[in-house]
Amino acid sequence: RLNTLEDWRRYGGLLIIGYEMYRNLSMGKRVRDKQMRERFRQLLRNPGPDVVVCDEGHVLRNHDSHLSKCINEIRTLRRIALTGTPLQNNLNEYYTMVNFVKPNLVGSNHEFQNRFANPIRNGQHSDSTAYDVKLMKQRSHILHKLLSTCVQRKDYSALLKYLPPLREYVVYVRMTPLQIKLYDRYMRVVMGRGGDGGDGDGETGRSQMTSVFQSYHDLMRVWSHPWLVRLKEEREEEKREMENFLDDEELSDSDLSRAKSESDDDVVALSNDKKNDAAKEVAAWHEG
């Protein structure tokens, strides 16, 4: 990654990077070497690129988040934020977006609250006085005029001539006998519904009942394709080998927990021994 950034700085061009990756590199997270951390900060923050374009710019809506602070520290003269999410109903989020594109255009956060946010909010209640409503309209008009040079609002009609008509198709596919078998076994053993597993009335079964969303993702893997269950088992075996290999003194508990969560980003499936029984059935079925 450092070599890629060095080449980009040396030869120019377009650099596409995700928000989380930018935050981690610019803050030096998971970079042990001190000189390398400093070099990442120099390449990403100062001097910054000629133009910064933030797609899905509403992720910067929290003024106090680490991501928002990192993005605002980029030394550049041209900033563009793109978003399809309306932010007008939340003036705090609106201020963060505007302050990124045009720093200090509407003053500090405290000044913005006193001058615009509070008067506008005070005039939107059912019991607001006539003076509050009048002041709200005045400040809204001033804010709109002030931002007219840097905020461009477009509705969906701007894209109509470029987008084909929307057509949605819903296709229902029956599960295979193996998928039905795995689904039924999951409901009996893991979800604690009783059955051959003998664990239906046990504490494990009752605890699994509380994890509705986890069970949904587990079953999603079953009805998508049974082989995904086997892939999850292989991933868990690799993870266990890596945990045995890592030295506890080199990795803190927080780093280890992050490594575990990252390794599961692309695969969310059966995790305990009972769930792995289903994975072994899939493997035996394929091998047979």
Steps between C-alpha positions, in 0.01 A plus 500: 500500500783738578661427161168569328467835676861586420441431129181704507681794661793471256315448170157648577170356386181388672501331842182319610492409869222408741415707806606235752827433319577870488425545869713203605800599288491871575473430873770233486277221627657152478824653369777405740789690343508862618665636184246320283211647701639849450547438128137389466387822666712710264377327187132514594468828689776750430550578219164368391371433147391772261135392526322292766168341399303332781231270367214425740606815681230462766732259686682815615189627677645452848723800566676333796575162337859393430418461131365853468801644679743306278327607179496865606875495562575441130691797360325571172332796333224306323246282678187334366245303700238291321193365676154382408380514861312819595656669799282808527299358791809477718686829511792356696570250223448773243759717670759220497455447126519870419796557728691226320444654158539863610672521840374786718251619239226497763737553793584260778254238621407723797438800272295290259280373782429848633453667164310237301432164667328617819280771339393261222414223745312738730266602221403144398289405802123501517510745792760735346414867522449720194838661567673158510343400168597830339859470627517142377402601147751786499791283615405219261501746212837644603650151536368395160650807332828456683537141381381556144859531377615165637191277528337363185168324551371264231197272517449168321380673181864582415564127447182398320646532151800284594329218691287226342156423645513303823382140479495269799479122477436268792607139437413228751731198504423186697766369735673174413456191723841566658409861578172387657689248711752761620226752568300250702808390696588861582149569630500185716853504639625858497176688553397265780184364343566147627561193284776247446776729618388469860600859570168665432416554863855584600645833593679528167176469310329765713793741461494461124135601493600850607725544197236553234716700261794261526269208427362683198850540355579138577190376321561741214820311431312172497233608254746690279731201442596220741865516401526836674464315829807297415693814407419645840636191674824528302530866591455419869772234481740753347409753768565251779840418353584870478397558862729220613782649297469857623693604807275651766768753587510640148125542456276673751152372572342783302719430197414130517127573520524728198687232309224253581224737386684584177551137413121450517404802288444300182365185667237500776388148581494210743757547775463245779548124505135424441492722194819339368321163504287635219815609316643150527181360349543732202863396458408130517224556246739668252775244553251221445 
